[in-house]
Amino acid sequence: MSNRLLRFIPVLIGTAVLAGCTSSDPRAVLNPGGAAQQTAIDQVTDSQVVQGACPQVVLREGTAYYTRYAKGGDGDPAKVIHQASISDTTRQCRISGDQMIVTVVVSGRVVSGPAGKAGLVDLPVRVAVLEGETVLYSDLQKQPVVLLEGMPAEQFIHTNANVTFPATSSRTAKLYVGFDPGPYNTP
């Protein structure tokens, strides 16, 4: 250590001691943001906030894949227009009043089949929240994906930011996503 640095060590120690003596909480010298953090923790603990759990996203069996066939070609591999698959899901939850509001994001890809061609593909993506057998929320939306000429596959990201159900059900509800070729909701 250099002599120059050694001369400043007593000055630094003296400044720390002086700061500790003039502070209302001497521990604040060692943790300068600690008092503010403790105040924030105390305020959250004292407030009456409805707590909930963000339900995990579940894929039901058979809903992670979707195959569309040319008319009259169901089950015939040569008549596949396109196939889609869900590869990942996530969600983000927040509470507003007595409601849990969830933003669900689904990603995947679409592959053109032997009977397919470039153009717009509409994928039927359903998001549903169930508590036991009771449906708390269900919405089927079209996810448009453009298949480009010469490109064998395209990725997609579907977002539904309007999934809403009672916050009291957040710990027992299940959040399902998947492809559903059923009838679409009308806006």
VENVEN-V40145 format. One record per backbone hydrogen bond with DSSP energy under -0.5 kcal/mol. NH is the residue of the N-H (numbers start at 0). CO is the residue of the C=O. E is the energy in kcal/mol with one decimal. If there is no record, write none. Layout:
nh: (NH & NH)
co: (CO & CO)
e: (E & E)
//
This chain:
nh: (5 & 6 & 7 & 7 & 8 & 9 & 11 & 12 & 13 & 14 & 15 & 16 & 17 & 18 & 19 & 20 & 21 & 22 & 27 & 28 & 29 & 30 & 33 & 36 & 37 & 38 & 39 & 40 & 41 & 42 & 43 & 44 & 45 & 46 & 48 & 50 & 54 & 57 & 59 & 59 & 62 & 65 & 67 & 69 & 72 & 75 & 76 & 78 & 79 & 80 & 81 & 82 & 83 & 84 & 85 & 86 & 86 & 87 & 89 & 91 & 93 & 95 & 98 & 99 & 100 & 100 & 101 & 101 & 102 & 103 & 103 & 104 & 105 & 106 & 107 & 108 & 109 & 110 & 111 & 112 & 114 & 115 & 115 & 118 & 120 & 122 & 122 & 124 & 124 & 125 & 125 & 126 & 127 & 128 & 129 & 130 & 131 & 133 & 135 & 135 & 136 & 138 & 140 & 140 & 142 & 143 & 144 & 146 & 146 & 147 & 150 & 151 & 153 & 155 & 157 & 159 & 162 & 163 & 164 & 166 & 168 & 169 & 171 & 172 & 173 & 174 & 175 & 175 & 176 & 177 & 178 & 179 & 184)
co: (1 & 2 & 3 & 4 & 4 & 5 & 7 & 8 & 9 & 10 & 11 & 12 & 13 & 14 & 15 & 16 & 17 & 18 & 24 & 25 & 26 & 26 & 30 & 32 & 33 & 34 & 35 & 36 & 37 & 38 & 39 & 40 & 41 & 42 & 46 & 48 & 52 & 174 & 57 & 176 & 59 & 83 & 81 & 78 & 69 & 72 & 74 & 75 & 76 & 67 & 67 & 110 & 65 & 108 & 63 & 84 & 106 & 106 & 104 & 102 & 100 & 98 & 95 & 164 & 93 & 98 & 99 & 162 & 91 & 101 & 159 & 89 & 157 & 87 & 155 & 84 & 153 & 82 & 151 & 80 & 79 & 79 & 112 & 146 & 144 & 120 & 142 & 122 & 140 & 123 & 177 & 138 & 175 & 136 & 173 & 133 & 129 & 130 & 128 & 133 & 128 & 126 & 124 & 138 & 122 & 141 & 120 & 118 & 144 & 145 & 147 & 149 & 109 & 107 & 105 & 103 & 101 & 161 & 99 & 97 & 165 & 166 & 168 & 168 & 129 & 55 & 127 & 173 & 57 & 125 & 62 & 123 & 139)
e: (-1.8 & -1.5 & -0.7 & -0.8 & -0.9 & -0.6 & -2.3 & -2.3 & -2.4 & -2.2 & -2.0 & -2.3 & -2.4 & -2.4 & -2.2 & -2.1 & -1.7 & -0.8 & -2.6 & -1.3 & -0.7 & -1.5 & -1.8 & -2.2 & -2.6 & -2.2 & -2.1 & -2.3 & -2.6 & -2.2 & -2.1 & -2.4 & -2.2 & -1.5 & -1.0 & -0.5 & -0.8 & -3.0 & -0.6 & -0.7 & -2.2 & -2.4 & -2.7 & -2.8 & -2.5 & -2.7 & -0.7 & -2.1 & -1.0 & -3.2 & -1.3 & -2.6 & -2.9 & -2.3 & -2.4 & -0.5 & -2.5 & -1.8 & -2.1 & -1.8 & -1.7 & -2.7 & -2.1 & -3.4 & -3.2 & -0.5 & -0.5 & -3.3 & -2.8 & -0.6 & -2.8 & -2.4 & -2.9 & -2.8 & -2.0 & -1.9 & -3.1 & -3.3 & -1.7 & -2.9 & -2.6 & -0.6 & -1.7 & -2.5 & -3.1 & -0.6 & -2.4 & -0.9 & -2.6 & -0.5 & -3.3 & -2.4 & -2.7 & -3.0 & -2.5 & -2.8 & -0.6 & -2.0 & -2.9 & -0.7 & -1.5 & -2.3 & -2.7 & -0.5 & -2.6 & -0.7 & -2.7 & -3.2 & -0.7 & -0.6 & -1.9 & -0.6 & -2.2 & -2.3 & -3.4 & -2.6 & -1.5 & -0.7 & -1.8 & -2.6 & -1.8 & -1.7 & -0.9 & -2.2 & -3.0 & -1.1 & -3.5 & -0.6 & -1.8 & -1.5 & -3.0 & -2.1 & -1.2)
//
